[in-house]
Amino acid sequence: MTPEQLHKYDSIRPFAPEELPEVFDRLVQNEQFCQVLAYLYPGVPVEAIRQKMHQCKTNLEFQKAFCYEFLKNLLAKASLGCDADFSNLDLRNRYTFISNHRDIVLDSALLHVMLFDAGCDTTTEIAIGDNLLKLPWVKDIVRLNKSFIVQRSLPMRQMLAASKLLSEYMHFVIAEKNDNVWIAQREGRAKDSNDRTAEAILKMMTMGGEGSIKERLLSLHLVPLAISYEYDPCDFLKAQEFQLRRDVADWKKGPMDDVISMQTGIMGYKGHIHYHAAPCIDEWLRALPDDMPKTEFYTAVAEHLDHVIVIQLQIRRRKTCVLDELLHTLEAARPHGIVQPDAGVVGGVAVGGAPFAPCYGRKLASRKPLQRFHAGVVVQIIGGIAADSHFLKGLTGSDKAGVIGAAFPRTC
């Protein structure tokens, strides 16, 4: 990266190798960061960690020395393992991974672990929203971890300029830095797990690069990536936010909401985790007509990405027995907070309003504990694996569900 390029992207890029020593020293002088170190490395002097940091000459070396080990230990404690299928890709090439978004931190972090384990010689540069970077030391850590910043809270005119700069940087990463990119298919996690690619993301990508909009997307080498979590530790937080946005006018997140979600997502139990990379869509893109209207082009690409990601998601067997129950009416009403079919909504189900809803056995009426599901957003019954309205609709004929917990059932 030349000095001119370094300066152009100063406001959003990860730290350059020559900047790392200063960042390491700044971090170990931060009290909050040292508290995190004491939790992660009990009994290890901060000076010993600082010395190990200074042995890392690049961001990738830092990821290998610190992030990889931490994430492997985390998977051993908070999951039944993580695996990935990259058989559709040549990992010697560089791609833009565009995925569904389940976890603020781990979606990209675990992708890096899987790329390391698959023998890839690099990881990805990560698109992360500036709304998650309120604390200066957190911003340092993510930039150290090869993240570039998506500026979200700007006036419209500045937002257009920021989007163009972001797009140009993504093209620069692929073409000049010879690295991969990870970006979520939409801004923020889908709180109802109904993953849809935002056309605005695709439009942003075509603000940089050269040639037609098709040629600009081709130069990014998009790879649809499906991330499947057996259990979503943030399901109750997502459901709470989903319901508050629905029921409370002008509701906004509190200053600590995203921090709590990050902590819960990292430390909570996830069961089995699977990453599945579909083939790069370059060949599919080339087959689109060159004179296709822009609006139709973006819609077609978004729908194609949605389709490919959804069909790669995994539903674990223990979930399918619960899904079967959506098709049958219980003989007796369940207590408040129990998932049950709802005859009042065609193809829907009723969900109690308790923070967690016990879900019972192969048949809900059997009352044999199987798994806890949140009782706020019905698609969470499917969990963090494939909680998408496509699946609900395929099972019930409807992508709507009744939610009990107010004075009367509502449709969400």
Number of C-alpha atoms within 10 A of each C-alpha: 10 7 7 9 11 14 11 13 15 13 14 20 24 24 22 16 13 10 13 20 15 10 18 20 14 13 18 19 13 12 11 14 16 15 13 11 17 14 11 11 13 10 9 12 12 15 10 9 15 16 12 14 20 16 12 19 15 18 18 18 15 20 20 16 15 14 17 19 12 14 17 14 11 16 20 11 14 16 19 13 15 20 16 19 15 17 12 12 15 12 16 10 12 23 23 26 26 22 27 28 26 25 22 21 16 15 22 26 19 23 22 23 22 21 18 15 12 15 10 15 11 17 24 25 25 27 21 24 17 15 13 18 17 13 9 10 19 15 17 19 18 20 22 24 23 22 24 26 21 20 17 14 11 11 8 9 8 13 14 14 13 19 21 19 20 24 22 19 23 28 25 18 21 21 15 11 13 14 19 22 26 25 22 24 27 19 16 14 17 18 22 21 25 18 23 20 23 17 19 14 19 20 18 17 22 25 20 21 22 14 11 12 20 21 16 18 25 19 19 25 22 22 24 27 31 27 28 28 28 23 24 26 26 24 28 21 21 22 23 19 19 17 18 15 14 12 11 9 8 8 11 11 10 8 11 11 13 17 15 13 18 18 14 17 22 20 14 17 20 24 19 19 21 21 23 21 22 22 19 21 18 17 11 12 20 12 8 13 10 13 8 12 9 12 10 10 20 20 15 16 20 19 16 17 23 20 15 18 26 24 13 19 22 21 18 18 9 14 19 13 15 21 18 14 19 22 17 15 14 15 7 8 11 14 10 15 22 23 29 25 24 22 13 13 17 15 20 26 25 27 26 25 22 16 15 16 22 19 24 18 17 19 16 25 16 9 12 13 12 17 15 15 25 31 30 33 26 28 26 25 26 25 24 27 26 30 26 22 20 18 20 23 14 10 16 18 14 16 20 20 25 25 25 22 17 10 6 8 17 15 11 15
